[in-house]
Amino acid sequence: MIKETAIVVAVQGDVVTVEAAIKSTCNSCQAQSDCGTGIISRAIAPKTQQLTFSTPNPVSIGQQVTVGIPEAGVLSASAWLYILPLLVFIATYIGSFALLAKLGYTHELLALLPSVALTVLGYQWIARKMRRIDKAKYQPVILNGLNEK
């Protein structure tokens, strides 16, 4: 279970909205003052993230809580959203390049067009599938309340 401390910002029945600070590894890096990535990350990235979900636990606005997200959900979502589109892109590129080579077109950019198009379509299909599947394994849960306000 991946755990994060958050503050309850809204409660409507059993639906709770919590806000957590986004932590960056750039703050602990030795080269943070000279690194362009760290500077851009601090300037552009949002500082907090809000999650809305239902919980049977009674909470109040301003309460600090520990929120947990199952690791299995994060890992399977990562595989669906990152690995599968990458494999679709590679397979489509190899197939397109081989087909175009048989037709006498050997430029790499021609094989890139169907690869990008099919990868975008595949990603959209995956996004629709992710919305329909069992949300329980991706659902955050309140593990415990740290203090009462």
C-alpha positions in Angstrom: 0.0 0.0 0.0 1.4 3.4 -1.0 0.7 5.9 1.8 0.5 9.7 1.8 -0.6 12.2 4.3 -3.3 14.6 3.2 -5.8 17.1 4.5 -9.5 16.8 4.1 -10.8 19.9 2.2 -14.4 18.9 1.5 -16.9 16.3 2.8 -20.3 15.6 1.2 -21.9 12.6 2.8 -19.5 9.7 2.3 -17.6 11.5 -0.6 -14.4 13.1 0.6 -11.9 15.4 -1.1 -8.4 15.4 0.2 -5.4 17.5 -0.8 -1.8 16.3 -0.6 1.4 18.1 -1.2 3.3 16.7 -4.2 6.8 15.7 -3.2 9.7 16.0 -5.6 13.1 14.3 -5.4 14.6 17.5 -6.8 14.6 19.0 -3.2 17.1 16.4 -2.0 19.4 16.4 -5.0 23.0 17.8 -4.7 22.8 19.6 -8.0 19.4 21.3 -7.4 20.7 24.8 -7.8 22.4 24.1 -11.1 19.8 21.8 -12.6 17.5 23.1 -15.3 15.0 20.2 -14.8 14.7 21.1 -11.1 14.1 24.8 -11.8 11.4 24.0 -14.4 9.8 21.4 -12.1 9.5 23.9 -9.3 8.2 26.7 -11.5 5.6 24.7 -13.5 4.5 21.7 -11.5 1.5 22.0 -9.2 2.3 22.0 -5.5 -0.8 20.0 -4.4 -3.0 17.3 -5.8 -6.7 16.7 -4.9 -8.3 13.3 -4.8 -12.1 12.8 -4.4 -13.4 9.4 -3.3 -16.0 7.8 -1.1 -15.1 6.4 2.3 -17.1 4.9 5.2 -14.8 6.6 7.7 -16.1 9.7 9.4 -13.8 12.7 8.7 -14.1 16.5 9.1 -12.8 19.4 7.0 -9.2 20.3 8.0 -8.5 16.8 9.4 -5.1 15.3 8.5 -5.5 11.8 7.3 -3.3 9.0 5.9 -4.5 8.0 2.4 -3.5 4.7 0.9 -3.5 3.4 -2.7 -3.0 -0.3 -3.4 0.3 -1.0 -5.1 -1.2 -3.6 -7.4 -3.5 -0.9 -8.8 -0.7 1.5 -9.5 1.5 -1.2 -11.1 -1.3 -2.5 -13.4 -2.3 1.0 -14.4 1.3 1.8 -15.2 1.6 -1.3 -17.3 -1.6 -0.5 -19.2 -0.8 3.2 -19.7 3.0 3.0 -20.5 4.1 -0.5 -21.5 1.3 -1.5 -23.8 1.3 1.7 -25.9 5.1 1.4 -26.3 4.8 -2.2 -27.4 2.0 -1.2 -29.9 4.2 1.6 -31.3 7.3 -0.7 -31.7 5.3 -3.6 -33.3 3.4 -1.2 -35.6 6.7 0.5 -36.7 8.4 -2.8 -37.5 5.4 -4.0 -39.4 4.9 -0.7 -41.3 8.6 -0.5 -42.2 8.6 -4.1 -43.5 5.4 -3.6 -45.5 6.6 -0.3 -47.0 10.0 -1.8 -47.8 8.2 -4.5 -49.8 6.4 -1.8 -51.7 9.7 0.0 -52.4 9.4 2.9 -49.8 12.3 2.8 -47.4 12.1 6.1 -45.7 11.7 5.8 -41.9 9.2 8.7 -41.6 6.7 6.9 -43.7 6.7 4.0 -41.2 6.4 6.5 -38.4 3.0 7.9 -39.5 0.9 4.7 -39.1 2.8 3.8 -35.9 1.9 7.1 -34.3 -1.7 6.9 -35.5 -2.2 3.3 -34.2 -0.5 4.2 -30.9 -2.8 7.1 -30.3 -5.8 4.9 -31.1 -4.5 2.2 -28.8 -4.0 4.7 -26.0 -7.5 6.0 -26.4 -8.8 2.4 -26.2 -6.8 1.8 -23.1 -8.1 5.0 -21.5 -11.7 3.9 -22.2 -11.0 0.4 -20.8 -9.4 1.9 -17.6 -12.6 3.9 -16.9 -14.8 0.8 -17.2 -12.7 -1.8 -15.2 -13.0 -2.6 -11.5 -12.2 0.7 -9.9 -11.8 -0.9 -6.4 -8.1 -1.7 -7.0 -7.4 1.9 -8.0 -9.5 3.5 -5.3 -7.7 5.4 -2.5 -8.7 4.6 1.0 -8.4 6.5 4.3 -6.2 4.4 6.5 -6.5 6.6 9.6 -7.1 10.1 10.8 -4.0 11.7 12.4 -5.6 14.6 14.3 -9.0 16.3 14.8 -9.5 19.9 14.0 
